[in-house]
Amino acid sequence: MNILVFGDSITQGLHDIESGGWCSRLATEVTQRNVHSGYSYDRYLFNLGIMGDTSSSVRERILTESVARLKKFGSDEDVLVLAIGINDSQFEIATGDNKVTIPNTVENFSV
């Protein structure tokens, strides 16, 4: 099973100098379970968090990133985690609106 985690700097673990953030901590746990099981645990986690990402930027890259990393694209053997949205809500003074409007954020999460 491959676990793909998409997100922003919080997912990336940008300011966690001790352990690289929650996703890196989870990846370490998954790796340790693989090693201790002689790789029969058979799970791999990919931290695909990028600083500044919005739901729009994740939507642009999610298909390419997923096809490249999933064992069998479209199967239920793999997991996608979306931890995104905080940058969408950033208030833009110039426009008087969020960085990504609420309707666009909803659309970005729609299949």
ROKE-577030 format. One record per residue: z, x, y of N, C-alpha, C in turn; residue in one letter. Coordinates in pm, whole numbers, plus 50000, padded with zeros to 5 digits. Each point is the difference from the previous one (the first is absolute). Layout:
REM ROKE-577030
<site n_zz="Z" n_xx="X" n_yy="Y" ca_zz="Z" ca_xx="X" ca_yy="Y" c_zz="Z" c_xx="X" c_yy="Y" r="A"/>
...
This chain:
REM ROKE-577030
<site n_zz="50000" n_xx="50084" n_yy="49883" ca_zz="50000" ca_xx="49916" ca_yy="50117" c_zz="50000" c_xx="50089" c_yy="50124" r="M"/>
<site n_zz="49913" n_xx="49968" n_yy="50094" ca_zz="50000" ca_xx="50066" ca_yy="50129" c_zz="50056" c_xx="49904" c_yy="50104" r="N"/>
<site n_zz="50084" n_xx="50052" n_yy="50086" ca_zz="50060" ca_xx="49923" ca_yy="50107" c_zz="49949" c_xx="50057" c_yy="50131" r="I"/>
<site n_zz="49928" n_xx="49920" n_yy="50078" ca_zz="49945" ca_xx="50043" ca_yy="50127" c_zz="50079" c_xx="49934" c_yy="50112" r="L"/>
<site n_zz="50057" n_xx="50080" n_yy="50088" ca_zz="50082" ca_xx="49948" ca_yy="50108" c_zz="49929" c_xx="50029" c_yy="50132" r="V"/>
<site n_zz="49954" n_xx="49895" n_yy="50066" ca_zz="49933" ca_xx="50010" ca_yy="50130" c_zz="50100" c_xx="49967" c_yy="50109" r="F"/>
<site n_zz="49992" n_xx="50072" n_yy="50111" ca_zz="50090" ca_xx="49971" ca_yy="50110" c_zz="49979" c_xx="50092" c_yy="50118" r="G"/>
<site n_zz="50102" n_xx="50003" n_yy="50084" ca_zz="49995" ca_xx="50078" ca_yy="50124" c_zz="50095" c_xx="50119" c_yy="49987" r="D"/>
<site n_zz="50050" n_xx="50050" n_yy="50113" ca_zz="50087" ca_xx="50118" ca_yy="49998" c_zz="50129" c_xx="49977" c_yy="49922" r="S"/>
<site n_zz="50047" n_xx="49876" n_yy="49995" ca_zz="50122" ca_xx="49970" ca_yy="49924" c_zz="49974" c_xx="50024" c_yy="49851" r="I"/>
<site n_zz="49885" n_xx="49957" n_yy="49953" ca_zz="49961" ca_xx="50025" ca_yy="49861" c_zz="49973" c_xx="50149" c_yy="49978" r="T"/>
<site n_zz="49931" n_xx="50061" n_yy="50095" ca_zz="49967" ca_xx="50142" ca_yy="49991" c_zz="50127" c_xx="50085" c_yy="49994" r="Q"/>
<site n_zz="50107" n_xx="49952" n_yy="50063" ca_zz="50126" ca_xx="50074" ca_yy="50000" c_zz="50006" c_xx="50104" c_yy="50110" r="G"/>
<site n_zz="49934" n_xx="49973" n_yy="50109" ca_zz="49977" ca_xx="50098" ca_yy="50105" c_zz="50125" c_xx="50069" c_yy="50052" r="L"/>
<site n_zz="50106" n_xx="49929" n_yy="50028" ca_zz="50116" ca_xx="50064" ca_yy="50062" c_zz="50118" c_xx="50020" c_yy="49904" r="H"/>
<site n_zz="49977" n_xx="49984" n_yy="49873" ca_zz="50105" ca_xx="50027" ca_yy="49901" c_zz="49980" c_xx="50143" c_yy="49950" r="D"/>
<site n_zz="50061" n_xx="50095" n_yy="50071" ca_zz="49980" ca_xx="50141" ca_yy="49965" c_zz="50074" c_xx="50039" c_yy="49873" r="I"/>
<site n_zz="50095" n_xx="49918" n_yy="49959" ca_zz="50077" ca_xx="50030" ca_yy="49879" c_zz="49923" c_xx="49966" c_yy="49872" r="E"/>
<site n_zz="49939" n_xx="49881" n_yy="49996" ca_zz="49938" ca_xx="49956" ca_yy="49875" c_zz="49862" c_xx="49938" c_yy="50016" r="S"/>
<site n_zz="49946" n_xx="49996" n_yy="50122" ca_zz="49864" ca_xx="49950" ca_yy="50018" c_zz="49985" c_xx="49850" c_yy="50002" r="G"/>
<site n_zz="50110" n_xx="49926" n_yy="50016" ca_zz="49991" ca_xx="49855" ca_yy="50011" c_zz="50015" c_xx="49927" c_yy="49869" r="G"/>
<site n_zz="50006" n_xx="49867" n_yy="50011" ca_zz="50026" ca_xx="49917" ca_yy="49882" c_zz="49892" c_xx="50012" c_yy="49895" r="W"/>
<site n_zz="49875" n_xx="50012" n_yy="50043" ca_zz="49890" ca_xx="50004" ca_yy="49903" c_zz="50000" c_xx="50134" c_yy="49924" r="C"/>
<site n_zz="50026" n_xx="50107" n_yy="50071" ca_zz="50008" ca_xx="50131" ca_yy="49932" c_zz="50119" c_xx="50005" c_yy="49905" r="S"/>
<site n_zz="50110" n_xx="49936" n_yy="50039" ca_zz="50115" ca_xx="49993" ca_yy="49911" c_zz="49966" c_xx="49923" c_yy="49872" r="R"/>
<site n_zz="49927" n_xx="49890" n_yy="50017" ca_zz="49957" ca_xx="49922" ca_yy="49884" c_zz="49903" c_xx="50081" c_yy="49913" r="L"/>
<site n_zz="49908" n_xx="50073" n_yy="50064" ca_zz="49905" ca_xx="50083" ca_yy="49926" c_zz="50073" c_xx="50108" c_yy="49921" r="A"/>
<site n_zz="50105" n_xx="50057" n_yy="50057" ca_zz="50080" ca_xx="50100" ca_yy="49929" c_zz="50066" c_xx="49939" c_yy="49878" r="T"/>
<site n_zz="50053" n_xx="49879" n_yy="50014" ca_zz="50063" ca_xx="49931" ca_yy="49887" c_zz="49897" c_xx="49973" c_yy="49890" r="E"/>
<site n_zz="49882" n_xx="49953" n_yy="50038" ca_zz="49895" ca_xx="49972" ca_yy="49901" c_zz="49959" c_xx="50129" c_yy="49928" r="V"/>
<site n_zz="49985" n_xx="50108" n_yy="50074" ca_zz="49963" ca_xx="50128" ca_yy="49940" c_zz="50107" c_xx="50049" c_yy="49904" r="T"/>
<site n_zz="50127" n_xx="49988" n_yy="50040" ca_zz="50109" ca_xx="50043" ca_yy="49912" c_zz="50003" c_xx="49919" c_yy="49872" r="Q"/>
<site n_zz="49976" n_xx="49870" n_yy="50011" ca_zz="49997" ca_xx="49917" ca_yy="49878" c_zz="49884" c_xx="50041" c_yy="49910" r="R"/>
<site n_zz="49887" n_xx="50034" n_yy="50060" ca_zz="49887" ca_xx="50049" ca_yy="49920" c_zz="50037" c_xx="50128" c_yy="49925" r="N"/>
<site n_zz="50056" n_xx="50095" n_yy="50072" ca_zz="50036" ca_xx="50128" ca_yy="49940" c_zz="50103" c_xx="49982" c_yy="49889" r="V"/>
<site n_zz="50105" n_xx="49924" n_yy="50029" ca_zz="50107" ca_xx="49981" ca_yy="49901" c_zz="49956" c_xx="49921" c_yy="49878" r="H"/>
<site n_zz="49895" n_xx="49921" n_yy="50013" ca_zz="49951" ca_xx="49922" ca_yy="49886" c_zz="49888" c_xx="50072" c_yy="49926" r="S"/>
<site n_zz="49970" n_xx="50122" n_yy="50039" ca_zz="49886" ca_xx="50070" ca_yy="49939" c_zz="49869" c_xx="49935" c_yy="50039" r="G"/>
<site n_zz="49998" n_xx="49939" n_yy="50117" ca_zz="49883" ca_xx="49931" ca_yy="50059" c_zz="49964" c_xx="49871" c_yy="49929" r="Y"/>
<site n_zz="50091" n_xx="49946" n_yy="49920" ca_zz="49975" ca_xx="49869" ca_yy="49940" c_zz="50030" c_xx="49887" c_yy="50099" r="S"/>
<site n_zz="50074" n_xx="50030" n_yy="50108" ca_zz="50027" ca_xx="49900" ca_yy="50104" c_zz="49869" c_xx="49957" c_yy="50065" r="Y"/>
<site n_zz="49907" n_xx="50092" n_yy="50017" ca_zz="49861" ca_xx="49975" ca_yy="50041" c_zz="49987" c_xx="49916" c_yy="50127" r="D"/>
<site n_zz="50074" n_xx="50040" n_yy="50103" ca_zz="49988" ca_xx="49936" ca_yy="50131" c_zz="49986" c_xx="50110" c_yy="50104" r="R"/>
<site n_zz="49914" n_xx="49975" n_yy="50098" ca_zz="49974" ca_xx="50098" ca_yy="50105" c_zz="49995" c_xx="49927" c_yy="50133" r="Y"/>
<site n_zz="50066" n_xx="50056" n_yy="50100" ca_zz="50007" ca_xx="49937" ca_yy="50130" c_zz="49925" c_xx="50083" c_yy="50103" r="L"/>
<site n_zz="49918" n_xx="49933" n_yy="50080" ca_zz="49924" ca_xx="50064" ca_yy="50107" c_zz="50050" c_xx="49948" c_yy="50133" r="F"/>
<site n_zz="50052" n_xx="50089" n_yy="50083" ca_zz="50045" ca_xx="49964" ca_yy="50134" c_zz="49879" c_xx="50005" c_yy="50093" r="N"/>
<site n_zz="49951" n_xx="49884" n_yy="50040" ca_zz="49882" ca_xx="49990" ca_yy="50085" c_zz="50036" c_xx="49952" c_yy="50140" r="L"/>
<site n_zz="50122" n_xx="50033" n_yy="50043" ca_zz="50044" ca_xx="49967" ca_yy="50134" c_zz="49941" c_xx="50098" c_yy="50100" r="G"/>
<site n_zz="49954" n_xx="49947" n_yy="50112" ca_zz="49944" ca_xx="50082" ca_yy="50107" c_zz="50060" c_xx="49957" c_yy="50133" r="I"/>
<site n_zz="50053" n_xx="50097" n_yy="50072" ca_zz="50061" ca_xx="49974" ca_yy="50130" c_zz="49904" c_xx="49925" c_yy="50091" r="M"/>
<site n_zz="50050" n_xx="49893" n_yy="50061" ca_zz="49921" ca_xx="49923" ca_yy="50095" c_zz="49912" c_xx="49893" c_yy="49939" r="G"/>
<site n_zz="49994" n_xx="49994" n_yy="49868" ca_zz="49915" ca_xx="49900" ca_yy="49936" c_zz="50044" c_xx="49858" c_yy="50035" r="D"/>
<site n_zz="49902" n_xx="49914" n_yy="50012" ca_zz="50021" ca_xx="49857" ca_yy="50020" c_zz="49941" c_xx="49928" c_yy="49880" r="T"/>
<site n_zz="50018" n_xx="49870" n_yy="49995" ca_zz="49938" ca_xx="49923" ca_yy="49891" c_zz="49848" c_xx="50014" c_yy="50005" r="S"/>
<site n_zz="49944" n_xx="50016" n_yy="50119" ca_zz="49854" ca_xx="50019" ca_yy="50013" c_zz="49955" c_xx="50131" c_yy="49937" r="S"/>
<site n_zz="50073" n_xx="50107" n_yy="50027" ca_zz="49959" ca_xx="50129" ca_yy="49945" c_zz="50022" c_xx="50008" c_yy="49849" r="S"/>
<site n_zz="50105" n_xx="49935" n_yy="49950" ca_zz="50020" ca_xx="49995" ca_yy="49855" c_zz="49888" c_xx="49919" c_yy="49936" r="V"/>
<site n_zz="49964" n_xx="49889" n_yy="50062" ca_zz="49893" ca_xx="49917" ca_yy="49946" c_zz="49868" c_xx="50079" c_yy="49989" r="R"/>
<site n_zz="49976" n_xx="50090" n_yy="50097" ca_zz="49877" ca_xx="50080" ca_yy="49998" c_zz="49995" c_xx="50099" c_yy="49884" r="E"/>
<site n_zz="50116" n_xx="50048" n_yy="49955" ca_zz="49998" ca_xx="50105" ca_yy="49898" c_zz="50054" c_xx="49958" c_yy="49863" r="R"/>
<site n_zz="50051" n_xx="49879" n_yy="49989" ca_zz="50069" ca_xx="49962" ca_yy="49877" c_zz="49907" c_xx="49997" c_yy="49878" r="I"/>
<site n_zz="49878" n_xx="49954" n_yy="50016" ca_zz="49909" ca_xx="49992" ca_yy="49886" c_zz="49963" c_xx="50139" c_yy="49951" r="L"/>
<site n_zz="49961" n_xx="50088" n_yy="50091" ca_zz="49961" ca_xx="50136" ca_yy="49961" c_zz="50116" c_xx="50074" c_yy="49934" r="T"/>
<site n_zz="50118" n_xx="49992" n_yy="50062" ca_zz="50118" ca_xx="50067" ca_yy="49946" c_zz="50038" c_xx="49944" c_yy="49863" r="E"/>
<site n_zz="49989" n_xx="49870" n_yy="49984" ca_zz="50037" ca_xx="49936" ca_yy="49874" c_zz="49904" c_xx="50036" c_yy="49888" r="S"/>
<site n_zz="49872" n_xx="49990" n_yy="50026" ca_zz="49900" ca_xx="50033" ca_yy="49897" c_zz="50018" c_xx="50144" c_yy="49953" r="V"/>
<site n_zz="50034" n_xx="50089" n_yy="50092" ca_zz="50015" ca_xx="50141" ca_yy="49965" c_zz="50124" c_xx="50028" c_yy="49914" r="A"/>
<site n_zz="50102" n_xx="49913" n_yy="50009" ca_zz="50126" ca_xx="50032" ca_yy="49935" c_zz="50044" c_xx="49906" c_yy="49888" r="R"/>
<site n_zz="49950" n_xx="49879" n_yy="49998" ca_zz="50045" ca_xx="49906" ca_yy="49897" c_zz="49938" c_xx="50035" c_yy="49866" r="L"/>
<site n_zz="50076" n_xx="49982" n_yy="49895" ca_zz="49951" ca_xx="50032" ca_yy="49867" c_zz="49881" c_xx="49913" c_yy="49962" r="K"/>
<site n_zz="50014" n_xx="49871" n_yy="50023" ca_zz="49892" ca_xx="49907" ca_yy="49969" c_zz="49999" c_xx="49898" c_yy="50112" r="K"/>
<site n_zz="49909" n_xx="50016" n_yy="50096" ca_zz="49999" ca_xx="49917" ca_yy="50119" c_zz="49990" c_xx="49853" c_yy="49961" r="F"/>
<site n_zz="50089" n_xx="49920" n_yy="50057" ca_zz="49999" ca_xx="49857" ca_yy="49974" c_zz="50089" c_xx="49957" c_yy="49885" r="G"/>
<site n_zz="50061" n_xx="50097" n_yy="49932" ca_zz="50087" ca_xx="49962" ca_yy="49889" c_zz="50142" c_xx="49979" c_yy="50052" r="S"/>
<site n_zz="50084" n_xx="49944" n_yy="49914" ca_zz="50139" ca_xx="49983" ca_yy="50040" c_zz="50088" c_xx="50112" c_yy="49945" r="D"/>
<site n_zz="49937" n_xx="50113" n_yy="49963" ca_zz="50073" ca_xx="50117" ca_yy="49956" c_zz="50055" c_xx="50080" c_yy="50118" r="E"/>
<site n_zz="49950" n_xx="49976" n_yy="50119" ca_zz="50035" ca_xx="50078" ca_yy="50116" c_zz="50065" c_xx="49913" c_yy="50107" r="D"/>
<site n_zz="50063" n_xx="50064" n_yy="50098" ca_zz="50075" ca_xx="49929" ca_yy="50103" c_zz="49959" c_xx="50051" c_yy="50138" r="V"/>
<site n_zz="49978" n_xx="49907" n_yy="50092" ca_zz="49979" ca_xx="50033" ca_yy="50141" c_zz="50120" c_xx="49949" c_yy="50078" r="L"/>
<site n_zz="50055" n_xx="50086" n_yy="50086" ca_zz="50111" ca_xx="49963" ca_yy="50086" c_zz="49952" c_xx="50015" c_yy="50144" r="V"/>
<site n_zz="50017" n_xx="49895" n_yy="50079" ca_zz="49964" ca_xx="50004" ca_yy="50142" c_zz="50128" c_xx="49998" c_yy="50081" r="L"/>
<site n_zz="50026" n_xx="50109" n_yy="50071" ca_zz="50117" ca_xx="50010" ca_yy="50086" c_zz="49947" c_xx="50030" c_yy="50141" r="A"/>
<site n_zz="49944" n_xx="49899" n_yy="50060" ca_zz="49926" ca_xx="50017" ca_yy="50125" c_zz="50029" c_xx="49884" c_yy="50092" r="I"/>
<site n_zz="49987" n_xx="50022" n_yy="50130" ca_zz="50014" ca_xx="49890" ca_yy="50094" c_zz="50075" c_xx="50034" c_yy="50127" r="G"/>
<site n_zz="50088" n_xx="50100" n_yy="49994" ca_zz="50079" ca_xx="50031" ca_yy="50119" c_zz="49912" c_xx="50047" c_yy="50115" r="I"/>
<site n_zz="49897" n_xx="50079" n_yy="49972" ca_zz="49911" ca_xx="50046" ca_yy="50107" c_zz="49913" c_xx="49886" c_yy="50053" r="N"/>
<site n_zz="49973" n_xx="49899" n_yy="49918" ca_zz="49927" ca_xx="49882" ca_yy="50047" c_zz="50074" c_xx="49934" c_yy="50115" r="D"/>
<site n_zz="50132" n_xx="49999" n_yy="49993" ca_zz="50081" ca_xx="49927" ca_yy="50097" c_zz="50026" c_xx="50079" c_yy="50129" r="S"/>
<site n_zz="49950" n_xx="50123" n_yy="50005" ca_zz="50019" ca_xx="50081" ca_yy="50121" c_zz="49937" c_xx="49930" c_yy="50120" r="Q"/>
<site n_zz="50079" n_xx="49985" n_yy="50108" ca_zz="49951" ca_xx="49931" ca_yy="50119" c_zz="49914" c_xx="50093" c_yy="50085" r="F"/>
<site n_zz="49880" n_xx="49955" n_yy="50032" ca_zz="49907" ca_xx="50076" ca_yy="50083" c_zz="50007" c_xx="49946" c_yy="50143" r="E"/>
<site n_zz="50051" n_xx="50080" n_yy="50092" ca_zz="50015" ca_xx="49956" ca_yy="50139" c_zz="49865" c_xx="49965" c_yy="50061" r="I"/>
<site n_zz="49897" n_xx="50079" n_yy="49970" ca_zz="49869" ca_xx="49979" ca_yy="50061" c_zz="49940" c_xx="49864" c_yy="49966" r="A"/>
<site n_zz="50022" n_xx="49954" n_yy="49877" ca_zz="49941" ca_xx="49873" ca_yy="49957" c_zz="50100" c_xx="49885" c_yy="50005" r="T"/>
<site n_zz="50129" n_xx="50032" n_yy="50004" ca_zz="50103" ca_xx="49895" ca_yy="49996" c_zz="50013" c_xx="49935" c_yy="49864" r="G"/>
<site n_zz="49953" n_xx="50069" n_yy="49897" ca_zz="50005" ca_xx="49944" ca_yy="49865" c_zz="50046" c_xx="50109" c_yy="49903" r="D"/>
<site n_zz="50019" n_xx="49961" n_yy="49876" ca_zz="50035" ca_xx="50097" ca_yy="49897" c_zz="49881" c_xx="50089" c_yy="49972" r="N"/>
<site n_zz="50028" n_xx="50118" n_yy="49944" ca_zz="49893" ca_xx="50094" ca_yy="49964" c_zz="49898" c_xx="49932" c_yy="49910" r="K"/>
<site n_zz="50047" n_xx="49923" n_yy="49903" ca_zz="49916" ca_xx="49915" ca_yy="49918" c_zz="50056" c_xx="49859" c_yy="50016" r="V"/>
<site n_zz="49917" n_xx="49907" n_yy="50041" ca_zz="50048" ca_xx="49865" ca_yy="50025" c_zz="50050" c_xx="49937" c_yy="49870" r="T"/>
<site n_zz="50087" n_xx="49902" n_yy="50014" ca_zz="50055" ca_xx="49933" ca_yy="49881" c_zz="49888" c_xx="49941" c_yy="49913" r="I"/>
<site n_zz="49902" n_xx="49928" n_yy="50058" ca_zz="49892" ca_xx="49948" ca_yy="49914" c_zz="49923" c_xx="50112" c_yy="49927" r="P"/>
<site n_zz="49978" n_xx="50114" n_yy="50066" ca_zz="49930" ca_xx="50110" ca_yy="49934" c_zz="50085" c_xx="50064" c_yy="49891" r="N"/>
<site n_zz="50132" n_xx="50007" n_yy="50022" ca_zz="50089" ca_xx="50054" ca_yy="49897" c_zz="49995" c_xx="49909" c_yy="49877" r="T"/>
<site n_zz="50007" n_xx="49870" n_yy="50022" ca_zz="49992" ca_xx="49904" ca_yy="49887" c_zz="49867" c_xx="50017" c_yy="49928" r="V"/>
<site n_zz="49892" n_xx="50011" n_yy="50074" ca_zz="49868" ca_xx="50019" ca_yy="49941" c_zz="49993" c_xx="50131" c_yy="49919" r="E"/>
<site n_zz="50061" n_xx="50105" n_yy="50051" ca_zz="49998" ca_xx="50130" ca_yy="49930" c_zz="50072" c_xx="49994" c_yy="49868" r="N"/>
<site n_zz="50098" n_xx="49911" n_yy="49986" ca_zz="50073" ca_xx="49987" ca_yy="49874" c_zz="49937" c_xx="49897" c_yy="49908" r="F"/>
<site n_zz="49899" n_xx="49930" n_yy="50045" ca_zz="49934" ca_xx="49901" ca_yy="49917" c_zz="49899" c_xx="50067" c_yy="49909" r="S"/>
<site n_zz="49985" n_xx="49945" n_yy="49883" ca_zz="49906" ca_xx="50057" ca_yy="49904" c_zz="49864" c_xx="49937" c_yy="50019" r="V"/>
